[in-house]
Amino acid sequence: MAIKLQPTADRLVVKSIEAEDKTKTGIYLPDTAKEKPQEGKVLAVGPGRLSDDGKRVAMEIKVGDIVVYSKYGGTEIKVDDEELIILRESDILARKN
């Protein structure tokens, strides 16, 4: 997917990975019982933040990484009927291998 957004500084654009519709034991969950997704695929990254001395600090997260992020972090936006989240790198809790 070609993304039409280029994040600035230490921000990144993430597409949420929806939670499963059923539990491991086979029970289907209604939409009201599902938790807000906290995993996503990184679609775009900014160039990194500027340090106090004016040098660019490169991002650790790369396009294509699967990340776990803060439950209520970031800003949700809609681009071409696709729901995306713009997060700061500090909202990323972990990267999945």
Buried (B, 14 or more C-beta within 10 A) or exposed (E): EEBEEEBEBBBBBBBBBEEEEEEEEEEEEEEEEEEEBBBBBBBBBBBBBEEEEEEEEEBEBEEEBBBBBEEEBBEEEEEEEEEBBBBBBEBBEEEEE
